[in-house]
Amino acid sequence: MQSSPTALLIVLLLLNSQNVTADDRLREAECRKIADKIRQLEARMRRPYSAAQGVRYDERLRELKEKRYRRCR
């Protein structure tokens, strides 16, 4: 029995779409983790902290937001 090129193409497209879906789920999970870290840090920043801690918090928040921008579009 000989398979048609169309059937082969359909199988390849289905396999590829499943991989994209898995990649999308991984990316969504990573984006949720980043968003949670941002929320936690912002909550911490609403409480009193020292100037040195504020510098570290600002830097970490900038890093997280940049990471979110690059990976979660």
C-alpha positions as CSV (number, residue, x, y, z in Angstrom):
1,M,0.0,0.0,0.0
2,Q,1.4,3.4,-1.0
3,S,0.7,6.5,1.1
4,S,-0.3,9.7,-0.6
5,P,1.8,12.9,-0.2
6,T,-1.3,14.6,1.2
7,A,-1.8,12.0,3.9
8,L,1.9,12.3,4.9
9,L,1.6,16.1,5.0
10,I,-1.5,15.9,7.2
11,V,0.4,13.6,9.6
12,L,3.4,15.9,9.8
13,L,1.2,18.9,10.4
14,L,-0.7,17.2,13.2
15,L,2.6,16.2,14.9
16,N,3.9,19.7,14.5
17,S,0.7,21.3,15.9
18,Q,1.0,19.0,19.0
19,N,4.5,20.2,19.6
20,V,3.5,23.8,19.3
21,T,0.7,23.2,21.8
22,A,3.1,21.6,24.3
23,D,5.5,24.6,23.8
24,D,2.7,27.0,24.3
25,R,1.7,25.3,27.5
26,L,5.3,25.5,28.8
27,R,5.5,29.1,27.9
28,E,2.2,29.9,29.6
29,A,3.4,28.2,32.7
30,E,6.6,30.1,32.7
31,C,4.7,33.4,32.2
32,R,2.5,32.6,35.1
33,K,5.5,31.9,37.3
34,I,7.1,35.2,36.3
35,A,3.8,37.1,37.0
36,D,3.6,35.5,40.4
37,K,7.1,36.5,41.2
38,I,6.3,40.1,40.1
39,R,3.2,40.1,42.3
40,Q,5.1,38.7,45.3
41,L,7.9,41.3,44.9
42,E,5.4,44.2,44.5
43,A,3.7,43.0,47.7
44,R,7.0,43.0,49.5
45,M,7.7,46.5,48.2
46,R,4.5,47.8,49.9
47,R,6.0,46.9,53.3
48,P,8.8,49.0,54.9
49,Y,12.3,48.2,53.7
50,S,15.8,49.7,53.8
51,A,17.3,51.8,51.0
52,A,19.7,48.9,50.1
53,Q,16.8,46.5,49.9
54,G,14.9,49.0,47.7
55,V,17.8,49.1,45.3
56,R,17.8,45.2,45.1
57,Y,14.0,45.1,44.8
58,D,14.0,47.7,42.0
59,E,16.7,45.7,40.1
60,R,14.9,42.4,40.5
61,L,11.6,43.9,39.4
62,R,13.2,45.4,36.3
63,E,14.8,42.0,35.5
64,L,11.4,40.2,35.9
65,K,9.5,42.7,33.8
66,E,12.2,42.5,31.1
67,K,12.0,38.7,31.2
68,R,8.2,38.9,30.9
69,Y,8.5,41.2,28.0
70,R,10.9,38.9,26.1
71,R,9.1,35.6,26.8
72,C,5.4,36.4,27.3
73,R,4.2,38.2,24.2
